[in-house]
Amino acid sequence: MRSTFTVVTPAANPSLLTIEQLRAAAGLTAGDASRDGELTELGARVSADIASACQVRGDGVHVPTLRSETVRETFRQRGRDDMLFLARRFVSDLVSVSDAGTTLVTDDTDLDAEAGLLQKICGTRTLVWTRGDAIVEYTAGFTDVPADLAGAAMDLARLRLSADARDPLVKSESVEIPDVRTVRHDFWVGAIPGSSAGPVPADILAKLSRYINVAVA
């Protein structure tokens, strides 16, 4: 089901991690601000990569995020659908809903907030959305990042910090002491074991399964 999508009120900070969490990921004490610039950029990259891996929809203007934002979607209805699949899940507030120009009240709709599924109802009956535009404005995403989501972001941040500290193509390193000092490196040839084609490795992606959106035609 196609829709047009606009971010009305973007997240003040799209990052999934606080600076204190990023410092901890880097092995710094909570009050050590010596690497804050670097870590803030890392947090933004990690959060953007997770949003991409979770297929979070953007509007082409603002960075997609799993943090709380108010958005607006317009669905062009053909008069035969009884379910709207919202682009963003984890809905905290249904701001307004209109069905072909008619404003609906709370009792006119049924929302599955986590799944982002919206139905029009009358009592216990599910109704078909009227032919025309269904316009939904809602707030979705997290004000407080869930522990499992923050944990996955921390894991990815640590992985990025570790990768930055070493050459990922080095398979092994040996050092011989006797006369002077000899250092020998063995390099991987071809694909690196454990590497991922995407920005988020498979083991971290598995931890994000609850947050991954499924494309709906």
Z-matrix of the N, CA and C atoms (Angstrom, degrees):
N
C 1 1.464
C 2 1.526 1 108.87
N 3 1.306 2 116.61 1 119.27
C 4 1.458 3 120.82 2 -176.20
C 5 1.528 4 110.93 3 -85.29
N 6 1.327 5 114.37 4 150.69
C 7 1.459 6 120.08 5 176.96
C 8 1.521 7 108.25 6 -152.39
N 9 1.334 8 116.00 7 159.33
C 10 1.460 9 120.55 8 168.32
C 11 1.519 10 107.05 9 -95.31
N 12 1.326 11 116.01 10 145.26
C 13 1.459 12 120.81 11 -168.54
C 14 1.520 13 109.53 12 -133.92
N 15 1.339 14 116.20 13 131.19
C 16 1.458 15 121.90 14 179.50
C 17 1.520 16 110.00 15 -136.94
N 18 1.315 17 116.92 16 135.79
C 19 1.466 18 120.79 17 172.23
C 20 1.522 19 107.86 18 -85.19
N 21 1.319 20 116.28 19 118.69
C 22 1.465 21 122.08 20 -178.48
C 23 1.529 22 110.75 21 -85.66
N 24 1.320 23 115.82 22 -49.71
C 25 1.471 24 121.68 23 178.22
C 26 1.521 25 108.66 24 -127.46
N 27 1.342 26 117.29 25 101.63
C 28 1.469 27 119.81 26 -177.42
C 29 1.524 28 111.82 27 -70.50
N 30 1.320 29 115.35 28 159.43
C 31 1.462 30 121.03 29 176.42
C 32 1.523 31 109.69 30 -62.99
N 33 1.320 32 115.76 31 138.70
C 34 1.468 33 119.76 32 177.91
C 35 1.523 34 110.23 33 -62.61
N 36 1.324 35 116.11 34 -35.39
C 37 1.469 36 121.81 35 177.18
C 38 1.520 37 107.93 36 -143.37
N 39 1.339 38 118.06 37 109.84
C 40 1.471 39 120.32 38 -176.97
C 41 1.523 40 114.70 39 -74.99
N 42 1.330 41 118.04 40 -5.25
C 43 1.464 42 121.07 41 -176.95
C 44 1.529 43 110.96 42 -69.98
N 45 1.318 44 115.44 43 141.50
C 46 1.464 45 121.50 44 177.92
C 47 1.529 46 112.35 45 -83.85
N 48 1.329 47 117.09 46 -12.97
C 49 1.458 48 121.05 47 -175.43
C 50 1.523 49 111.71 48 -121.57
N 51 1.319 50 116.35 49 141.23
C 52 1.458 51 121.44 50 174.24
C 53 1.525 52 108.47 51 -77.89
N 54 1.313 53 116.68 52 164.48
C 55 1.465 54 120.17 53 178.42
C 56 1.527 55 110.19 54 -64.15
N 57 1.338 56 117.39 55 -32.32
C 58 1.467 57 120.41 56 178.08
C 59 1.532 58 110.51 57 -65.21
N 60 1.344 59 116.67 58 -39.97
C 61 1.466 60 119.86 59 177.92
C 62 1.531 61 111.10 60 -66.75
N 63 1.307 62 116.18 61 -38.11
C 64 1.464 63 120.16 62 178.96
C 65 1.522 64 110.94 63 -68.00
N 66 1.328 65 116.93 64 -37.91
C 67 1.467 66 119.48 65 175.84
C 68 1.524 67 110.06 66 -61.93
N 69 1.337 68 116.52 67 -42.67
C 70 1.469 69 120.57 68 178.93
C 71 1.523 70 110.60 69 -62.41
N 72 1.341 71 117.28 70 -40.11
C 73 1.464 72 121.02 71 178.91
C 74 1.526 73 110.88 72 -62.41
N 75 1.333 74 116.29 73 -31.36
C 76 1.468 75 121.45 74 -179.91
C 77 1.528 76 112.55 75 -86.95
N 78 1.347 77 116.74 76 -0.43
C 79 1.458 78 120.19 77 179.85
C 80 1.511 79 113.78 78 79.75
N 81 1.332 80 117.54 79 19.43
C 82 1.459 81 121.95 80 179.62
C 83 1.520 82 110.64 81 -96.23
N 84 1.315 83 116.21 82 159.56
C 85 1.465 84 120.35 83 173.96
C 86 1.527 85 109.38 84 -73.61
N 87 1.329 86 116.62 85 159.75
C 88 1.463 87 121.59 86 -174.22
C 89 1.525 88 112.47 87 -58.51
N 90 1.339 89 117.86 88 -31.46
C 91 1.455 90 120.53 89 -177.22
C 92 1.515 91 115.27 90 -95.89
N 93 1.329 92 118.24 91 3.63
C 94 1.465 93 122.24 92 -177.71
C 95 1.530 94 109.83 93 -84.46
N 96 1.325 95 116.60 94 104.62
C 97 1.461 96 121.63 95 -176.59
C 98 1.528 97 112.74 96 -98.01
N 99 1.334 98 117.00 97 14.63
C 100 1.468 99 120.80 98 -172.38
C 101 1.531 100 113.37 99 -65.61
N 102 1.328 101 117.38 100 -23.51
C 103 1.470 102 119.95 101 -177.44
C 104 1.531 103 112.49 102 -119.97
N 105 1.335 104 116.16 103 21.15
C 106 1.464 105 119.79 104 -173.08
C 107 1.527 106 113.24 105 -59.83
N 108 1.329 107 117.70 106 -38.41
C 109 1.458 108 119.56 107 179.89
C 110 1.519 109 111.82 108 -61.63
N 111 1.321 110 115.57 109 -48.77
C 112 1.465 111 121.93 110 178.57
C 113 1.528 112 111.19 111 -62.34
N 114 1.340 113 116.30 112 -43.07
C 115 1.462 114 120.21 113 -176.72
C 116 1.529 115 112.19 114 -71.02
N 117 1.336 116 116.62 115 -33.62
C 118 1.464 117 119.43 116 176.79
C 119 1.527 118 110.55 117 -63.53
N 120 1.326 119 116.29 118 -42.44
C 121 1.468 120 120.67 119 176.97
C 122 1.531 121 110.59 120 -64.54
N 123 1.323 122 116.74 121 -40.46
C 124 1.459 123 120.78 122 177.56
C 125 1.529 124 110.40 123 -61.30
N 126 1.326 125 116.65 124 -44.75
C 127 1.465 126 120.69 125 179.58
C 128 1.513 127 111.86 126 -60.08
N 129 1.331 128 116.76 127 -39.08
C 130 1.465 129 120.66 128 178.80
C 131 1.525 130 110.46 129 -66.12
N 132 1.334 131 117.53 130 -42.01
C 133 1.469 132 120.88 131 179.96
C 134 1.524 133 111.35 132 -66.37
N 135 1.317 134 116.08 133 -44.39
C 136 1.464 135 120.81 134 179.88
C 137 1.525 136 110.30 135 -60.95
N 138 1.321 137 117.04 136 -45.62
C 139 1.465 138 121.29 137 -178.53
C 140 1.526 139 111.34 138 -65.50
N 141 1.331 140 116.34 139 -39.74
C 142 1.470 141 120.41 140 178.25
C 143 1.522 142 110.88 141 -65.94
N 144 1.338 143 117.28 142 -40.42
C 145 1.463 144 120.66 143 179.28
C 146 1.524 145 111.36 144 -66.39
N 147 1.325 146 117.17 145 -38.22
C 148 1.462 147 120.48 146 177.72
C 149 1.528 148 110.55 147 -67.67
N 150 1.323 149 117.58 148 -41.53
C 151 1.465 150 120.62 149 176.82
C 152 1.523 151 110.95 150 -60.51
N 153 1.333 152 116.12 151 -40.45
C 154 1.459 153 120.60 152 178.15
C 155 1.522 154 110.98 153 -65.45
N 156 1.334 155 116.39 154 -45.03
C 157 1.461 156 120.78 155 179.56
C 158 1.531 157 111.44 156 -63.10
N 159 1.329 158 116.81 157 -32.31
C 160 1.467 159 121.58 158 179.32
C 161 1.527 160 112.27 159 -86.62
N 162 1.324 161 116.70 160 2.38
C 163 1.460 162 123.02 161 177.29
C 164 1.538 163 111.90 162 57.99
N 165 1.329 164 114.98 163 43.93
C 166 1.462 165 120.65 164 177.16
C 167 1.531 166 108.43 165 -75.94
N 168 1.312 167 116.74 166 126.87
C 169 1.463 168 120.64 167 -176.54
C 170 1.523 169 111.36 168 -75.21
N 171 1.324 170 115.64 169 140.49
C 172 1.458 171 121.73 170 175.16
C 173 1.514 172 110.39 171 -118.04
N 174 1.325 173 115.92 172 174.72
C 175 1.467 174 119.86 173 -179.67
C 176 1.527 175 112.21 174 -108.20
N 177 1.335 176 116.47 175 7.13
C 178 1.455 177 119.85 176 -179.59
C 179 1.510 178 114.28 177 83.14
N 180 1.328 179 116.44 178 -3.22
C 181 1.463 180 121.14 179 -179.96
C 182 1.523 181 110.16 180 -115.59
N 183 1.330 182 115.98 181 -46.50
C 184 1.460 183 121.72 182 -177.25
C 185 1.520 184 110.20 183 -104.61
N 186 1.329 185 115.99 184 152.24
C 187 1.461 186 121.49 185 179.46
C 188 1.534 187 109.00 186 -69.68
N 189 1.338 188 117.97 187 125.65
C 190 1.472 189 119.44 188 177.20
C 191 1.522 190 110.94 189 -58.39
N 192 1.318 191 116.55 190 143.21
C 193 1.460 192 120.25 191 -176.55
C 194 1.518 193 110.26 192 -152.78
N 195 1.317 194 115.42 193 157.32
C 196 1.468 195 121.58 194 172.50
C 197 1.524 196 111.21 195 -92.46
N 198 1.328 197 117.56 196 -0.03
C 199 1.451 198 121.14 197 175.45
C 200 1.534 199 110.28 198 -76.21
N 201 1.319 200 116.19 199 164.03
C 202 1.458 201 121.80 200 -174.25
C 203 1.534 202 112.43 201 -67.39
N 204 1.339 203 115.45 202 127.29
C 205 1.454 204 122.58 203 176.50
C 206 1.529 205 109.26 204 -143.06
N 207 1.325 206 115.98 205 151.89
C 208 1.458 207 120.56 206 171.84
C 209 1.522 208 108.18 207 -97.19
N 210 1.335 209 115.51 208 128.77
C 211 1.461 210 121.02 209 -175.03
C 212 1.530 211 109.41 210 -131.59
N 213 1.335 212 114.40 211 164.91
C 214 1.468 213 119.77 212 176.56
C 215 1.527 214 109.05 213 -131.89
N 216 1.339 215 115.23 214 133.22
C 217 1.465 216 120.80 215 176.87
C 218 1.519 217 109.72 216 -124.22
N 219 1.322 218 114.55 217 140.46
C 220 1.458 219 121.15 218 175.18
C 221 1.527 220 108.46 219 -118.85
N 222 1.335 221 115.71 220 119.94
C 223 1.455 222 122.76 221 179.78
C 224 1.522 223 108.83 222 -105.51
N 225 1.314 224 117.60 223 125.12
C 226 1.466 225 121.92 224 175.83
C 227 1.529 226 107.98 225 -85.14
N 228 1.332 227 115.72 226 106.33
C 229 1.454 228 121.23 227 -173.90
C 230 1.526 229 112.87 228 -91.33
N 231 1.331 230 114.47 229 146.01
C 232 1.463 231 120.06 230 178.23
C 233 1.523 232 111.66 231 -107.33
N 234 1.336 233 116.35 232 8.15
C 235 1.458 234 120.50 233 176.49
C 236 1.507 235 114.61 234 79.90
N 237 1.356 236 116.74 235 24.96
C 238 1.464 237 118.74 236 179.15
C 239 1.529 238 113.56 237 -138.73
N 240 1.321 239 117.80 238 2.23
C 241 1.464 240 121.29 239 179.79
C 242 1.526 241 110.66 240 -99.57
N 243 1.328 242 116.75 241 136.60
C 244 1.465 243 119.86 242 177.29
C 245 1.527 244 112.17 243 -109.85
N 246 1.344 245 116.94 244 4.66
C 247 1.467 246 121.14 245 -178.92
C 248 1.525 247 110.28 246 -139.56
N 249 1.333 248 115.95 247 133.22
C 250 1.459 249 120.87 248 171.62
C 251 1.524 250 108.04 249 -103.71
N 252 1.337 251 115.79 250 129.21
C 253 1.460 252 122.12 251 177.61
C 254 1.526 253 107.42 252 -98.43
N 255 1.328 254 116.05 253 100.66
C 256 1.461 255 120.23 254 -177.98
C 257 1.528 256 110.33 255 -68.79
N 258 1.332 257 115.75 256 144.32
C 259 1.466 258 120.90 257 -177.99
C 260 1.519 259 112.11 258 -67.47
N 261 1.310 260 117.07 259 -33.43
C 262 1.462 261 121.52 260 179.19
C 263 1.531 262 109.31 261 -108.26
N 264 1.322 263 115.62 262 140.40
C 265 1.459 264 121.99 263 179.25
C 266 1.528 265 110.05 264 -105.34
N 267 1.329 266 115.68 265 -176.46
C 268 1.460 267 122.55 266 -178.83
C 269 1.538 268 109.28 267 57.03
N 270 1.319 269 114.13 268 58.86
C 271 1.472 270 122.24 269 -176.08
C 272 1.523 271 109.50 270 -79.18
N 273 1.331 272 116.62 271 127.19
C 274 1.466 273 121.24 272 179.64
C 275 1.525 274 112.40 273 -103.83
N 276 1.342 275 117.31 274 -19.88
C 277 1.464 276 119.93 275 -178.58
C 278 1.528 277 110.11 276 -154.31
N 279 1.316 278 115.80 277 127.02
C 280 1.457 279 121.22 278 173.88
C 281 1.526 280 106.14 279 -95.61
N 282 1.324 281 116.18 280 99.78
C 283 1.466 282 121.48 281 -171.93
C 284 1.519 283 111.03 282 -70.32
N 285 1.324 284 117.48 283 -51.43
C 286 1.462 285 121.29 284 179.83
C 287 1.521 286 110.27 285 -158.52
N 288 1.339 287 114.90 286 149.11
C 289 1.465 288 121.78 287 177.73
C 290 1.520 289 107.97 288 -137.96
N 291 1.332 290 116.76 289 129.80
C 292 1.459 291 120.05 290 173.53
C 293 1.517 292 109.36 291 -127.60
N 294 1.319 293 115.81 292 142.28
C 295 1.457 294 122.92 293 -176.68
C 296 1.527 295 108.72 294 -120.96
N 297 1.331 296 115.85 295 102.54
C 298 1.468 297 121.73 296 -178.43
C 299 1.531 298 111.09 297 52.28
N 300 1.342 299 116.14 298 43.86
C 301 1.456 300 121.51 299 176.78
C 302 1.509 301 115.25 300 92.39
N 303 1.323 302 118.65 301 -10.18
C 304 1.467 303 122.46 302 179.38
C 305 1.522 304 109.76 303 -97.94
N 306 1.328 305 116.60 304 124.38
C 307 1.458 306 120.98 305 179.01
C 308 1.518 307 110.45 306 -76.19
N 309 1.328 308 116.68 307 129.27
C 310 1.454 309 121.48 308 179.39
C 311 1.527 310 110.01 309 -98.55
N 312 1.326 311 115.55 310 148.69
C 313 1.461 312 121.19 311 175.95
C 314 1.524 313 108.51 312 -101.43
N 315 1.317 314 115.89 313 175.32
C 316 1.466 315 120.72 314 -175.21
C 317 1.516 316 112.60 315 -56.11
N 318 1.328 317 117.19 316 -40.98
C 319 1.463 318 120.31 317 -178.02
C 320 1.521 319 113.12 318 -69.45
N 321 1.335 320 117.10 319 -10.52
C 322 1.469 321 120.71 320 -179.76
C 323 1.523 322 112.73 321 -88.53
N 324 1.321 323 116.92 322 -6.17
C 325 1.472 324 119.82 323 -174.54
C 326 1.526 325 111.24 324 -131.26
N 327 1.322 326 114.66 325 156.94
C 328 1.464 327 122.30 326 173.88
C 329 1.524 328 107.39 327 -130.50
N 330 1.318 329 116.30 328 122.90
C 331 1.464 330 121.80 329 -173.63
C 332 1.519 331 111.47 330 -118.27
N 333 1.324 332 116.11 331 129.60
C 334 1.461 333 122.35 332 166.59
C 335 1.526 334 104.89 333 -95.65
N 336 1.328 335 116.96 334 100.69
C 337 1.460 336 121.77 335 -169.00
C 338 1.523 337 112.85 336 -65.84
N 339 1.331 338 117.92 337 -41.50
C 340 1.465 339 119.39 338 -177.89
C 341 1.519 340 111.16 339 -71.44
N 342 1.323 341 116.83 340 -41.06
C 343 1.464 342 120.28 341 -177.94
C 344 1.525 343 112.50 342 -80.19
N 345 1.347 344 117.83 343 -19.90
C 346 1.458 345 120.94 344 -177.75
C 347 1.517 346 112.24 345 72.76
N 348 1.330 347 117.04 346 39.91
C 349 1.462 348 122.38 347 -179.56
C 350 1.530 349 109.18 348 -111.42
N 351 1.322 350 116.50 349 129.22
C 352 1.464 351 121.29 350 -175.70
C 353 1.523 352 110.11 351 -125.74
N 354 1.342 353 115.24 352 127.50
C 355 1.457 354 121.49 353 177.13
C 356 1.524 355 110.48 354 -118.84
N 357 1.333 356 115.60 355 152.59
C 358 1.454 357 121.68 356 171.02
C 359 1.521 358 107.62 357 -97.64
N 360 1.328 359 116.48 358 131.30
C 361 1.459 360 119.54 359 -174.96
C 362 1.526 361 111.27 360 -131.74
N 363 1.312 362 114.27 361 164.14
C 364 1.471 363 122.63 362 169.83
C 365 1.511 364 105.77 363 -138.74
N 366 1.322 365 115.97 364 102.57
C 367 1.461 366 119.68 365 -173.90
C 368 1.514 367 109.98 366 66.22
N 369 1.343 368 115.76 367 -119.05
C 370 1.462 369 120.35 368 179.60
C 371 1.530 370 112.09 369 -98.85
N 372 1.341 371 117.00 370 3.33
C 373 1.462 372 120.66 371 -177.81
C 374 1.522 373 111.36 372 -97.06
N 375 1.322 374 115.73 373 139.57
C 376 1.461 375 122.16 374 173.90
C 377 1.517 376 108.97 375 -91.24
N 378 1.338 377 116.89 376 130.01
C 379 1.457 378 121.94 377 -176.78
C 380 1.525 379 111.20 378 -107.01
N 381 1.311 380 115.63 379 156.75
C 382 1.458 381 121.70 380 174.40
C 383 1.521 382 108.50 381 -82.62
N 384 1.323 383 116.33 382 139.37
C 385 1.461 384 120.55 383 177.21
C 386 1.532 385 109.00 384 -67.91
N 387 1.326 386 115.18 385 138.49
C 388 1.459 387 121.56 386 -175.26
C 389 1.528 388 111.11 387 -67.47
N 390 1.316 389 116.02 388 146.60
C 391 1.458 390 120.84 389 176.78
C 392 1.532 391 109.35 390 -59.32
N 393 1.322 392 116.77 391 129.33
C 394 1.468 393 121.67 392 -176.48
C 395 1.516 394 109.36 393 131.48
N 396 1.333 395 118.18 394 -155.46
C 397 1.463 396 122.46 395 -177.72
C 398 1.520 397 111.86 396 -95.29
N 399 1.318 398 115.92 397 126.68
C 400 1.465 399 121.59 398 168.30
C 401 1.522 400 106.22 399 -102.21
N 402 1.327 401 116.79 400 120.84
C 403 1.467 402 121.62 401 -175.92
C 404 1.520 403 108.81 402 -115.05
N 405 1.326 404 116.09 403 123.49
C 406 1.460 405 121.56 404 -176.82
C 407 1.526 406 109.17 405 -124.51
N 408 1.325 407 115.62 406 124.13
C 409 1.466 408 121.05 407 172.95
C 410 1.517 409 107.32 408 -112.95
N 411 1.327 410 115.49 409 128.94
C 412 1.468 411 118.51 410 -174.03
C 413 1.531 412 110.33 411 -153.96
N 414 1.322 413 114.88 412 162.21
C 415 1.461 414 121.99 413 175.93
C 416 1.519 415 108.36 414 -108.08
N 417 1.330 416 115.94 415 128.86
C 418 1.460 417 120.49 416 -177.56
C 419 1.522 418 109.98 417 -141.33
N 420 1.317 419 114.92 418 155.28
C 421 1.456 420 120.28 419 -178.13
C 422 1.517 421 110.88 420 105.46
N 423 1.311 422 116.04 421 -174.73
C 424 1.457 423 121.04 422 -169.42
C 425 1.525 424 113.08 423 -111.64
N 426 1.324 425 115.20 424 128.67
C 427 1.463 426 121.07 425 168.47
C 428 1.529 427 108.71 426 -77.91
N 429 1.321 428 115.65 427 -45.41
C 430 1.463 429 122.30 428 173.81
C 431 1.525 430 107.75 429 -108.50
N 432 1.316 431 116.82 430 119.03
C 433 1.460 432 121.70 431 -175.85
C 434 1.530 433 109.72 432 -69.73
N 435 1.342 434 118.54 433 125.34
C 436 1.467 435 120.89 434 178.67
C 437 1.525 436 111.82 435 -58.28
N 438 1.324 437 115.83 436 150.82
C 439 1.463 438 121.26 437 -174.79
C 440 1.526 439 112.16 438 -59.70
N 441 1.350 440 117.63 439 -40.27
C 442 1.466 441 118.55 440 -177.78
C 443 1.527 442 111.90 441 -69.74
N 444 1.332 443 116.64 442 -34.20
C 445 1.463 444 120.78 443 177.84
C 446 1.528 445 110.60 444 -70.15
N 447 1.326 446 116.40 445 -43.56
C 448 1.467 447 120.25 446 176.69
C 449 1.524 448 110.54 447 -63.62
N 450 1.338 449 116.59 448 -37.66
C 451 1.466 450 120.26 449 178.98
C 452 1.517 451 112.20 450 -63.42
N 453 1.332 452 116.75 451 -41.26
C 454 1.469 453 120.80 452 177.45
C 455 1.524 454 110.41 453 -64.85
N 456 1.324 455 116.52 454 -40.27
C 457 1.468 456 120.51 455 178.11
C 458 1.533 457 110.71 456 -65.37
N 459 1.328 458 117.04 457 -38.81
C 460 1.470 459 120.92 458 176.91
C 461 1.525 460 110.43 459 -63.05
N 462 1.332 461 116.28 460 -42.89
C 463 1.467 462 120.08 461 179.05
C 464 1.528 463 110.73 462 -60.01
N 465 1.336 464 116.39 463 -43.10
C 466 1.459 465 120.00 464 -179.71
C 467 1.526 466 110.88 465 -68.15
N 468 1.327 467 116.91 466 -37.63
C 469 1.468 468 120.18 467 177.84
C 470 1.528 469 110.49 468 -63.45
N 471 1.338 470 117.48 469 -44.46
C 472 1.469 471 120.75 470 178.30
C 473 1.527 472 111.12 471 -61.87
N 474 1.338 473 115.88 472 -40.27
C 475 1.460 474 120.01 473 179.02
C 476 1.527 475 110.91 474 -62.72
N 477 1.334 476 116.68 475 -42.37
C 478 1.462 477 120.43 476 179.50
C 479 1.526 478 111.08 477 -65.99
N 480 1.319 479 116.77 478 -40.23
C 481 1.461 480 120.60 479 178.30
C 482 1.521 481 110.76 480 -64.52
N 483 1.323 482 116.74 481 -40.12
C 484 1.457 483 121.25 482 178.86
C 485 1.524 484 110.60 483 -66.21
N 486 1.340 485 116.49 484 -41.71
C 487 1.465 486 120.51 485 -179.88
C 488 1.518 487 111.18 486 -65.16
N 489 1.342 488 116.40 487 -36.42
C 490 1.464 489 120.31 488 179.57
C 491 1.529 490 111.81 489 -68.06
N 492 1.333 491 115.92 490 -24.69
C 493 1.463 492 120.29 491 -175.63
C 494 1.520 493 113.33 492 -86.30
N 495 1.354 494 117.16 493 -9.47
C 496 1.463 495 118.82 494 -178.16
C 497 1.520 496 109.85 495 -146.48
N 498 1.314 497 114.97 496 165.22
C 499 1.464 498 121.61 497 176.35
C 500 1.527 499 108.13 498 -82.87
N 501 1.329 500 119.32 499 115.19
C 502 1.460 501 120.56 500 -176.60
C 503 1.529 502 113.34 501 -67.55
N 504 1.343 503 117.82 502 -13.79
C 505 1.464 504 120.47 503 179.62
C 506 1.524 505 112.59 504 -84.09
N 507 1.356 506 117.28 505 -9.50
C 508 1.459 507 120.68 506 -179.88
C 509 1.527 508 109.55 507 -77.81
N 510 1.333 509 115.44 508 120.02
C 511 1.474 510 121.28 509 179.12
C 512 1.527 511 110.59 510 -81.84
N 513 1.340 512 116.09 511 -43.61
C 514 1.464 513 120.16 512 179.48
C 515 1.523 514 109.60 513 -156.77
N 516 1.319 515 114.84 514 159.82
C 517 1.463 516 120.61 515 178.36
C 518 1.515 517 108.53 516 -134.48
N 519 1.335 518 116.13 517 132.34
C 520 1.467 519 119.88 518 177.17
C 521 1.523 520 109.05 519 -127.14
N 522 1.322 521 115.92 520 142.57
C 523 1.465 522 121.87 521 -178.41
C 524 1.530 523 108.72 522 -123.42
N 525 1.340 524 116.91 523 126.51
C 526 1.453 525 122.53 524 176.82
C 527 1.536 526 108.15 525 -105.97
N 528 1.315 527 117.79 526 129.84
C 529 1.456 528 121.55 527 -174.30
C 530 1.528 529 114.77 528 -91.39
N 531 1.349 530 121.90 529 -46.12
C 532 1.458 531 126.29 530 -161.84
C 533 1.517 532 119.00 531 -24.07
N 534 1.312 533 120.58 532 -79.23
C 535 1.460 534 120.22 533 -172.19
C 536 1.524 535 112.07 534 -83.27
N 537 1.289 536 117.24 535 -64.21
C 538 1.465 537 118.83 536 177.95
C 539 1.528 538 107.47 537 -115.04
N 540 1.304 539 114.96 538 -92.33
C 541 1.464 540 120.66 539 175.27
C 542 1.512 541 107.60 540 -172.13
N 543 1.273 542 117.40 541 123.69
C 544 1.461 543 122.17 542 -179.50
C 545 1.524 544 108.88 543 -119.55
N 546 1.297 545 115.48 544 124.71
C 547 1.471 546 120.85 545 178.24
C 548 1.519 547 108.23 546 -113.90
N 549 1.314 548 116.03 547 127.23
C 550 1.457 549 120.33 548 179.32
C 551 1.526 550 109.91 549 -121.91
N 552 1.335 551 115.07 550 133.02
C 553 1.458 552 120.69 551 177.68
C 554 1.524 553 110.07 552 -113.83
N 555 1.313 554 116.22 553 135.84
C 556 1.461 555 121.90 554 170.61
C 557 1.527 556 107.29 555 -107.38
N 558 1.327 557 115.96 556 131.47
C 559 1.463 558 120.61 557 -175.77
C 560 1.527 559 111.03 558 -108.75
N 561 1.348 560 114.26 559 148.91
C 562 1.458 561 120.13 560 173.28
C 563 1.527 562 108.95 561 -69.68
N 564 1.313 563 115.84 562 142.84
C 565 1.463 564 122.10 563 173.91
C 566 1.531 565 107.20 564 -115.69
N 567 1.332 566 116.40 565 126.47
C 568 1.460 567 119.83 566 -176.67
C 569 1.518 568 110.24 567 86.77
N 570 1.339 569 116.16 568 -152.60
C 571 1.467 570 120.88 569 -177.27
C 572 1.517 571 110.72 570 -67.02
N 573 1.323 572 116.08 571 142.02
C 574 1.457 573 121.74 572 178.99
C 575 1.520 574 108.66 573 -84.57
N 576 1.327 575 119.74 574 125.60
C 577 1.468 576 121.37 575 178.82
C 578 1.529 577 111.02 576 -54.82
N 579 1.345 578 115.67 577 134.60
C 580 1.451 579 120.03 578 179.30
C 581 1.496 580 114.20 579 83.50
N 582 1.344 581 117.07 580 -3.51
C 583 1.463 582 118.50 581 179.81
C 584 1.513 583 110.02 582 -77.99
N 585 1.331 584 116.29 583 162.06
C 586 1.459 585 121.87 584 -178.22
C 587 1.510 586 109.43 585 -125.88
N 588 1.342 587 115.28 586 144.46
C 589 1.467 588 118.97 587 179.39
C 590 1.516 589 111.21 588 -71.58
N 591 1.316 590 117.58 589 -25.58
C 592 1.447 591 121.96 590 -178.58
C 593 1.512 592 111.57 591 -99.37
N 594 1.355 593 116.86 592 -179.88
C 595 1.461 594 120.17 593 -177.93
C 596 1.523 595 114.01 594 -75.59
N 597 1.342 596 116.96 595 -16.58
C 598 1.463 597 121.06 596 -178.64
C 599 1.533 598 108.82 597 -119.94
N 600 1.334 599 118.50 598 118.75
C 601 1.465 600 121.37 599 -179.95
C 602 1.526 601 112.57 600 -59.82
N 603 1.331 602 115.55 601 156.80
C 604 1.467 603 121.41 602 -174.03
C 605 1.526 604 112.86 603 -59.85
N 606 1.343 605 117.60 604 -38.32
C 607 1.464 606 118.79 605 -177.36
C 608 1.525 607 111.32 606 -67.44
N 609 1.330 608 117.72 607 -35.86
C 610 1.467 609 120.46 608 177.20
C 611 1.524 610 109.65 609 -75.58
N 612 1.336 611 116.81 610 -36.88
C 613 1.462 612 120.82 611 178.02
C 614 1.521 613 110.60 612 -59.86
N 615 1.325 614 117.16 613 -36.54
C 616 1.468 615 121.04 614 178.76
C 617 1.532 616 111.20 615 -62.07
N 618 1.338 617 116.48 616 -34.50
C 619 1.468 618 120.67 617 178.84
C 620 1.530 619 111.80 618 -71.86
N 621 1.341 620 116.19 619 -17.21
C 622 1.465 621 121.31 620 -178.09
C 623 1.525 622 112.70 621 -96.64
N 624 1.320 623 117.81 622 7.27
C 625 1.462 624 121.16 623 -171.50
C 626 1.527 625 113.01 624 -54.84
N 627 1.320 626 117.58 625 -36.11
C 628 1.474 627 121.05 626 -179.78
C 629 1.525 628 111.95 627 -64.25
N 630 1.320 629 117.04 628 -25.19
C 631 1.471 630 121.20 629 -172.25
C 632 1.531 631 113.70 630 -102.30
N 633 1.323 632 116.62 631 -3.44
C 634 1.469 633 120.31 632 -177.73
C 635 1.528 634 110.23 633 -80.03
N 636 1.330 635 116.31 634 125.86
C 637 1.463 636 121.45 635 178.89
C 638 1.526 637 110.17 636 -81.60
N 639 1.312 638 115.00 637 146.79
C 640 1.456 639 121.58 638 177.79
C 641 1.523 640 107.40 639 -103.14
N 642 1.325 641 116.48 640 128.50
C 643 1.465 642 120.52 641 179.97
C 644 1.520 643 110.05 642 -66.65
N 645 1.354 644 115.78 643 135.86
C 646 1.462 645 121.92 644 178.30
C 647 1.508 646 108.20 645 -118.86
N 648 1.310 647 116.93 646 127.41
C 649 1.463 648 121.06 647 -178.37
C 650 1.523 649 110.57 648 -71.69
